[in-house]
């Protein structure tokens, strides 16, 4: 074909909205978060389970309330009608229904899920994102597994180095249902009104009330009675006050939920985590399958900097209209101050979900899901705002093997390979230059670029004497080991492992975040 007739193909080189590529220090930090969470799951007896990334559409239908519109449906290509999974809970329930012989299980699952939500990538609000789930399935005495789930939540965030900078909000679906019944909400409006109440952490009461009355047809007096309860939050003192409310406790649903909550608080006290809990009557959780205790974890940056409906929000909206004539549904909202990171973990009890697939396989469950991308966003924001914090490494390599010599230097490639082999055999993460005769400055630069903490330097005379030099990177002038220390070649792997273990700063999530105690996150 003549050259002038060749068709030119151009590509829009970008990731789809609400997604991102992960590389370098971001990928390393996320992997450390995965590892920390998985270690806690295993400590509590969790067994790994993996399920397909897409499910039959009928499996997902009717499980997510108003959020069902966010499910990604796959194109019908003449086969089964499928959708991308929205969460990891419904697939787990489907698996239990398919395996009725499994009557109890502690399961964990770390995988991607998909939601066609309006994205805000820098705040961890993605369309493709990871969830880390831990669920306990089986029939047990009330509130015992529920308490362990909340203990797991605290362990995860403490080991991520959050040091108490989070709050676990809890409520109970039966308390909510009873409260709505006492306030006069018609039975067919309980779920829609519950969904409206769940927006109180994002919108002022006036806007939530307007949605209840104008959009969902609730009587205004009933809405006001709901508000008299929904604004309450606290601990045991709130529970005691509700138990003393004769109107509320006369309702069977409310009484059962309050009794569960009293038992749960006793067990949380035994687990040493009651001080991390806030009993919050505005917490509703929008998913339809919850039947008992519900909870979500919030932290700095979870709430929006500007509340929707406020005068400041209206000013922001007015400015946005000037900047852009039309805001598209797909537009990224990372810079929208009315949008926060949201909850970083959430879950609850769902006793009837498995039975929706197979009644005879009914098995009660309780679980929690951690939003890794949101946890990542908050952790990274802390690192970036604390200017004195050590930069996050983009590689986990602990030792870079290099060589130098004078006139006639051969590069010592085979010797570097042999030393690397000895380190790898000992489980040390190590690299070397692929050049046959690399220059020493180039080798140091390669190590510095990815944050390798130790250089292993081979010299011809030293190696002939069975010695190598270990140099810790980045030491200040005047440090006694600035030029490195000689060690026996045979002892090199053990010496490197000892030094890596002793070195602090930047080697795991907790060590990074320990440096950031006073740091605040901008939403």
VENTA-V922169 format. One record per run of one state. SS is the DSSP state (2 for helix, 1 for strand, 0 for the rest). FROM is the first residue (numbers start at 1). LEN is the number of residues. If there is no record, write none. Layout:
SS_FROM_LEN ; SS_FROM_LEN
This chain:
0_1_2 ; 2_3_3 ; 0_6_18 ; 2_24_20 ; 0_44_3 ; 1_47_2 ; 0_49_5 ; 1_54_3 ; 2_57_4 ; 0_61_4 ; 2_65_6 ; 0_71_2 ; 1_73_1 ; 0_74_8 ; 1_82_3 ; 0_85_4 ; 2_89_10 ; 0_99_6 ; 1_105_10 ; 0_115_5 ; 1_120_1 ; 2_121_3 ; 0_124_1 ; 1_125_1 ; 0_126_2 ; 1_128_10 ; 0_138_6 ; 2_144_16 ; 0_160_7 ; 1_167_6 ; 2_173_11 ; 0_184_3 ; 2_187_11 ; 0_198_5 ; 1_203_1 ; 0_204_1 ; 2_205_11 ; 0_216_4 ; 2_220_11 ; 0_231_2 ; 1_233_2 ; 0_235_1 ; 2_236_8 ; 0_244_2 ; 2_246_4 ; 0_250_2 ; 2_252_19 ; 0_271_3 ; 2_274_3 ; 1_277_4 ; 0_281_12 ; 1_293_6 ; 0_299_9 ; 1_308_1 ; 0_309_2 ; 2_311_13 ; 0_324_21 ; 1_345_5 ; 0_350_3 ; 2_353_5 ; 0_358_1 ; 2_359_3 ; 0_362_3 ; 1_365_7 ; 2_372_14 ; 0_386_13 ; 1_399_6 ; 0_405_8 ; 2_413_13 ; 0_426_4 ; 1_430_3 ; 0_433_7 ; 2_440_10 ; 0_450_4 ; 1_454_6 ; 2_460_5 ; 0_465_2 ; 1_467_6 ; 0_473_12 ; 1_485_4 ; 2_489_14 ; 0_503_6 ; 2_509_6 ; 0_515_9
